[in-house]
């Protein structure tokens, strides 16, 4: 049907003019609706339309916005015992839609090698098993929230990162966005901490509201140290190199003043892992960890040997005013945080015994574990007002998702670390090696903390757990292409 002459004369001939006219129309419609319906919310319609248009054209700016604001994200409580990290999780939900639509509509494409990559296959199997475990969950609502959150972590941080990171320079840009925001929170925390004399007792207050406690704060800093170090070595620009080194020094100082034992130890552990990897001994290190864990578990279970380590309630204390006494209490097994871990580990072991294959269901450890506790291991903080879990992510997987869920996660970690070693020794490019080391050692630091904390579901840390895996996969593609260029 031909266009009427009058309408043809009124229609702008240029595409840009038509687009502008359409936007003016949306503004008029939104303004009229706000006046006629007496609802100011309609005035936001043009902004929403403009935002949707920008996202449709290029969603990558939202990816960088997420990483830049991630350090400032805060947890808010929701009805039903649930919580939401703002603004990170809303942004992740939008990115989930953008990345999925981009892949499904063919605007962006990933080579088949990524869809069949062992790390992607293991992540997919782990998600499928979490769905199976949810069918037997003691709290289906919490487990479904876990599945949704896991989906909007995996898609943006794995597949979104694969789409954004096309060359080594992109890796440093991505890390730089998060490092910039994190550095700002370190300076903020330092000012607050300085007002109380940088004391051990006031560190938790100093890092709020951006971090729930000093542990999450220090881990977020520690995982960025390898990126800062190798980004500084990768750049040829003197100013950028100085900024990266300054960021690294700032992060290390922040870790030192956080008084977090595990984070202080994680940096030399990462350095030690690097040396073992250089010697091609990663497989031996992994087997040593497995054998030590299995041996310790067998010893503790045999004739209830674990009861020998039940703490003395009156002597198990928290030296909140003195960090040196805090360290002394740790090796004397009188530190309340260490003994509280044992209290929950014993409960987790009993949970595993009841449901060894499917577990209690994702995200259900609290308060389910309280049915399995032993009073002999109770400490002053066992009331657990923070609703924290096992303080060991591997044990948490066993308790919540059973042996298959634990096995898939352990296999994912082991495969990633072995692949890191393989990529490092295969590459002849210094630029590619730096990327492998930055992502790999950042992953090592996160995994080390997982033995003492549950962090994969924490937005500021779990994001880089998956991002590191994606960077390693992309680096593998670059390193494979090196042989073709020779």
Secondary structure, DSSP 8 states (H G I E B T S, - for coil): ----HHHHHHS-SSHHHHHHHHHHHHHHHHHHHHHHTT-GGGGGHHHHHHHHHHHHH--HHHHHHHHHHGGG-EEEE-GGG-EEEETHHHHHHHHHHHHHHHHHTTSS---HHHHT-HHHHHHHHHHHHHHHHHHT-S-HHHHHHHHHHHHHHHIIIIIIHHHH--SHHHHHHHHHHHHHHHHHHHHHHHHHHHTTTS-GGGHHHHHTTTSSSHHHHHHHHHHHHHHHHHHHHH---HHHHHHHHHHHHHHHHHHHHHT-HHHHHHHHHHHHHHHHHHTT-HHHHHHHHHHHHHHHHHHHHGGGGGGGG---TTT-B--TT-HHHHHHHHHTT-BHHHHHHHHHHHHHHHHHHHSTTT-S-TT-HHHHGGGG--GGG--TTTT-TT----S-HHHHHHHHHHHHHHHHHHHHHHHHHHHHHHHHHH---HHHHHHHHHHHHHHHHHHHHHTT---TTSHHHHHHHHHHHHHHHHHHHHHHHHHHH-
